[in-house]
Amino acid sequence: MTRAGFLIARTLRHEDALMRLSVPQGDLLGDLAGRDVALVGNARALADKDQGAGIDAADTVIRINRAPMPAAFSHGTRTDWLALATRLGDADRSRIAPGRILWMSPKRKRLDWASASSDGFYLHPLAAHRALRDRFGAPPTTGAMMIDLLMRSRLRSLTLHGFDFFASLSLSGRRTADQVPHDFAAERAMVETLRDRDGRLRIA
């Protein structure tokens, strides 16, 4: 697809055309088989923890949105995959240098050509977003969507870093819990249920 074709498909909400830019979900999940994965959230509390070495030791490091990394000792330095639900400026794209971009937001008009045309690009299906929205009674966070997606793969382990379900707010913004449209209690319950059922998942 050309850039012009992408802009037309995005504007007219031609979902089938946009999905043709994406690697199949099965291929994406297949790339995780047997791997130890670190999913790095943006909780402010992570900045006070010494988890950077553990993050960088994972086989695959996945970060979220603008992926603040205030220090290597707390956050590590690698970004293999970046899960996005917001536009990424050139400076952040250069700083994060993700190996692969996953567009998780149902808001397709925010999707940019640089992301959509990048190697290994993945577009999360609208139906998957709706399923979690209906489960929570609120729009899911990018983190919740990623956990739900990743645990469907045959990864060896998934460790969550920087996930406290907004208890310490976010490094990537100043909003409080009542200013964002998510149900963090419902997301915490989902994660705790998954952890109890599946020993591959742990919260650092």
N, C-alpha and C positions, 0 to 999 in steps of 0.2 A: 504494500500500500504506500502511496506517495503521501507527503505531508499534506498536500491539498485534499486528498481523499480522506485522510484522517480527520482533518478539520471539519469536513462536510459530515462525515459519519458521527463525529462527536456532537456537532451542532444539532443534527437531526435525530440524534439518539438511536442510531442504527446499531443496536447491540450486537447483532450477528457479525457485522463487519468489524466492530471493535474486538470481539472475541477472537477473530482470526489472527489478530496480532499476538495473541497469548500462546505460550506453550501449554499443552494439555495439562490439567491438574495431575493426572496420573504420572506424567513425566516429572513434574516438579516434585511430587512426593517420592517418586522413585529415587531421586537424587539424594534423599536423606536416609536411605536404607542402611542400617547398621552404624549410623553416625551418632556421636554425642553432640547435641545442639544446645547452644546458649541463646536464649531469647532475652534481650536486654530492654527493659522498660525504662520509663523516664521519671520514676519516683525520686523526689529530692533526697530521700533518706539514703539512696545508693551512694551519694557523694561522700558520705561519712564512713563507708565500708571499704575494706580491702579485698575487693573481688575481681580486680582487673586481670590478674594473672590467671585466675580460674576461667574467666571469660575468654581470654585469648587462647587458652589451652584447648578449647572445644574444637571439634572438627568443623563445625559450621556456626558462625556468629551472625545472629539476626538482630537488627536494631529497628527502631520504630520512628517514623516521621522525621523530624529534624535531628534526631539522635544526638542530644547534647552529650559531650564527653569532656567534662571539666578537668579530669586528671586520669592518667593511665592507671594509677594504682587502684582507682575505684571502678573505672569503666572499661579498661582495656583500650585497644587501639584499632582492632580489625573490624571490618564490616563486610561480610560475605554477601548477605542479603539485606535489603532495606524494604520494610513494609510501610507503604505510604498511604495516607488518606488526606494529604495536603500537598499543595504545590511546593516544589523544591527549587529554591533559587540556585543560581550558578555557584555562588560562594559555598553554600552548604553541600552541593553536589560534589564540588572539588574537595572539600574538607572530609566528607564521609567516604567518598570514593567506593561506592558499593559495587560488588561484583554482579549483582542481579537486583532488579527492582520488582516489587510486587505491589500492584495497585489494589488496595483493599476497599476503598470507598465506593459506595453506590453512586456518588456524585461524579459522573463521567465528565462533566464539563470542566472539572478541575484537572483532569488528566492532561499532561503536556506531551508534546511530540518527542522530546528528548527521552522521556521515560518510556513511552510506548514503543519507540523504535530501538530501544537498547537490547543488547544481547540477553536472551533468556527471560525476557519480560513475561510477567504473569498477571492476568486480570482476573480478580476474584469474582465468581458468578453472583449475580444479583440475588438468586434464590438462596444462596448460602447466607447472605446478609439478612434477608427477610426471616429465615428460620431462627437465627439468633435474636433478632429484634422481637419476634413473636414470643420467644422463650423468656426473654428478660422483661418484656413490656417496655422496652426503651432501646434506642439505637446502641449497638454494641461498640465498645472501644476497638481500636485496631489491635490492641494486645489480646483481647478476648477472641477476636476472629482468628488471630494467628495461633493461639493455643488450640482452639477447636480444629483448625486446619492441620497443624503439625502432628497432633495426636492421632490423626487418621493415617499417618505414614508408618513405615516400619523402622523408624529411628530407634537407636539403642537407648538413648536417654534424652530428656528435655529438662534443662535447668533454667528456672526463671530468676533473673536478676533485676532488681529495681521494680518489683511489683509489690505494692502494699495497698493497692486498690484505693488510691487517692488519700490515704491517711496522712501522708506527708506532703500532699500536693505534687505538682509536676515541675520538673526542671525546665520544661519547654513553655511554660506560661505562668500567669499570675492568678488564674481563675480559681475559685473555690468550688467545692463539690456541688453547691446549690446553683452554680453558674454554668454547669455543663450538663448535657442531656442524657447522661448515662446512669445506670443503676449498678453502683459498685458493689453493693451487698449481694445482688444476684450474680454478678460476675465472680465474686469471691466464692460463693457457694458452688458455682460450676467448677471452678478450679479445685476446690477442696474435695469435691466428689470425684473428679477425675484422678486426683492424687491418691485418694483412698482406694480406688478401683485398680489403678494402673501404676505399678512401681517404677515405671520409667520416668514419671513426672516428679520433680522436686522443686521446692522454693528455697533459694539460697538465702 
